[in-house]
Amino acid sequence: MYDDQNVITRRQDASFTGTSPSHAPGFGRRRRAFGRLLRRFAPIIAGLGLLVPLVLLGLGARHGHVFGWDTAIWKFLHGHEEAARGSILDRAANAVVQIGGMATLLLGLLILAILLGFRRTRDGLFFVTTGATILALTPLLKEQFEGAELKYSFPSGHAARSAGLAAAAIMIAWPTRFRWPTLILGVLFTVTLGTALVYEDWHLPSDVVGGWCLGIACAGATRIGLTTLTRRRRPHADRSGALHRQRDRSRSRAR
């Protein structure tokens, strides 16, 4: 009798001491489920979050509104341009703007060739679809948000293509050990080209930011769309494969 009471007491003590909510049996499952849900919907939330500033900046450009930070950044960069006119920095910025579009195209073709060389067809399709989406949407948005003074300026096509290329490359490389080099190089390439566009007076800063939002949103939306299509087709493929294997086993037994 005394031993039974000790056993019950020890069990009660163990249930009330040293058991935090994180060690509860159901907490780990809920945390993993929340992590999967967050990974699934985070690109959607990020894409919608980028569309909001894109639309707001576009409406401002359409009505001829110039933001305060637009003017501040433009004056800062052009103040340095006048002081550095004819210098190595000035010639480098001019070269970046002149070859930026071609460099983006060549870099995209190089990444596509690497993906196809490693037989990553799905990632290659994602990369090509992202670029095609940006090329299709950019002129439509330029016409929609065309201002009275600045014609065909918002959003910047150079900025959209460079940001879309960088975002797509980062998404592809993220599961690998090349995630951080790809992230650093992609951000440096995108920011350098965007800064040179404002420095050389090709675009306002808001045009560049709008292009960045468009490129990243296109990459995220394309990634979500292709992933959804793949998940919908996979169960059908699995069922078809199971039926074929079952038929093969039945035929072998009949023989």
N, C-alpha and C positions, 0 to 999 in steps of 0.2 A: 504493500500500500504506500509506504513511504517512498519507495523507488519510483512508483508510477507518478507520484506528485512531483518528484524532482525532474522527471522527463518532461512533464507538461510545462513546468516552470521554465526549463531551459529552452523549450520550443517557443514559448511566449517571449522570452527575452531576446531570442534570435530574430523574432519577427519584428521587434520594436527597436532594436539597436543596430546601428551600422547599415541600415537599408535606406538609401536615398532614393528619390524618384527616378534618377538616372539608371539605377540598378534593378528597377522593377522589370518583370518579364515582358510586359507589353510596351515599355517605353522604347526599347530598341527597335521594335517593329514600327512603332509610330514615327520614330525619328527617320528610319530608312524610307518609309512611305512619304514623309514630308520632303525628304531630300530628292526622291524621284519626281515628286510633283513640282518641286521648285526648278529642277533641271529641265522639266518638260515645258513649263510655262514661262521661264525666265526670258528666253528669246522673244516670246510674244510680247511680254511686258516691256522689254527693252525696245522692240520695234515700234510699239505704240508710243512709247516715251520719246522716240526720235521723230516721229511724225508730227507731234505737237509743235516743237520749235520750227520744224520745216514749214508747216502751214503758217505759223505766226510770222516768221521772217518773210515768207513769200507774200503774204498780205501787206506787210509793211513796204516791201519793194514795189508792189503793184500800185499802192497809193502814194508813192514817192516819199515815204517816211524814212529818214536817216536816223539811226539809233545813236545815242551818245557814245557808246563804246566803239561803234563803227568809226566815228570821226576821230576819237582819241587814238585808236590803233593806226588809222590811216595817216594821221599827222605824225605820229611817232616814227613810222617806217619811212615816210617821205622826207622827214627831217634828216634822217640818216642817209637817205638816198642822195640828197643834194650835197651833203658833206663828203660822201664817198663816190661821187660821180667820176667815172673813169678809172676807179681803183679795181683791184682784183675781185673784191667782194661784189662790186657793181656788175662786172663782166660775168661773174659766176651766177649771180641771180638772173641775169638776162639769158644765160645759157640754159639754166634750169627751166625757165619758162618756155624757151624755144624748143627744147628737146623733151619736155615733160610728157607730152602726149605720146610721142614715139617710144620713150623709155617705158611708160606704163604698158603699152602694147607689147613690146619685146619682153618685158618681165613677165607679163601674163602668159605669153606663148612659151616661155621657158618653164614656168611652173606647170603649165598644162603638159608639156613634153615629159617632165619628170614624173608627174602623176601617171601618165599613160605608160611610161617606161617601167614603173613599178606595178602596173596592172591595177591601179586604183581608179577603175572606170567610173565608179559612182561619184568619187570626189571630183574627177574630171568633168563629169556632167554638171555637178553643182557649180564648179568654177565657170564653165562656159555659160550656164543659164544665168548666173549672177551678172556677168558682163553684158549679156544680151538684154537683160531686164533694165540695167542702167542706161544702156544706149537707147532703148526704146522710150523710157520715161523722161529722160533729160530734156529733149526738145519739146515734149508735150508740156512739161512744167514751165519751161522757159516762155512758151506762148501764153500759158495760163497766168503767170505772174509777171508778165511784161509790164514795165513801168512806163510812165510818160516821158521821162528824161533818159533813163538807162535802158536801152533796147537789148533784149535777148541776153540779159546779164545774170539773172537769178534762176536756178542755182548754177554754180560753176560746174561745167562739165569735167574739167580737169580734176577738180577736187572730188567730185562724185566718183569718177573712175579710179582714182588712186586710193580713196578710202574703201571702195568696194573691193578692190583687189587685195588690199591689206587685210580687211576684215575676213574675206573668204580664205586667204592663206592662213590666218591665225586660227580660224575654226578648224581647218583641215589639220594643222600641225598641233593643235592643243592636246590631243591624247598621246603625243609622242614626246621624246626628249628634246625636240627642236622648238618647243612652244615659246620659250623665253627669247631665243635669238630671233624667231619670226616676229614676235610681238615688238621687240625693240626696233628691228629694221623696218617693219611695216609702219610703225608710228613715226620714226624719223623720216622716212620717205614721204609720207603723207603730209606731215607738218612742214617739211622743207619746201615742198612744192606749193602748198597753200600760202606760206609766208612769201615766197617769191612772186606769186600771183598778185598779192596786195602790194608788194614792194615795187613791182614794175607797172602798177596802176592798170592791171588787166581787170581786176575785180575789187569790190568792197569786201571787207572782212565778213559781213553777213552773207554775201554770195558764197564764200568759201565754206563757212559753217553750214549753210544750207546744203551745199554739195556733200559735205561729210555726212550729214544726217541722212541724205538720200542714199549714198553708197552703202553705209552700214545697215540701214533699214532693208535695202534690197538683198544684201547678203543674208541677213537674219531671216527674212521672209522666205527666200529661196531654200535655205537650209531646212526650215520647218516644213515647207511644202513637200520637198523630196523625201524627208524622213517620214512624213505621214503616209505618202504613197507607198513607200517601201514596207512600212508596217502593215498596211492593208493588204498588200499582195503576198506577204510572207505566209500568213496562215493558209491561204489557198494553195500556195506552192507546197507547204508542208503536208496538207491533206492529199494532194496529188501524189507526192512522193510516197506517202504511206500506203496509198491504194496500189501503186505500182509494185512496192515491195511485197504487199500481201498477195498480189496476183502471182508474182514470181515464186513465192513460197508455196502457193497452192499448186502451181504447175510442176514444181520440183517434187512435191509429194505425190502427184498423180503419176509421174514417171516412175 
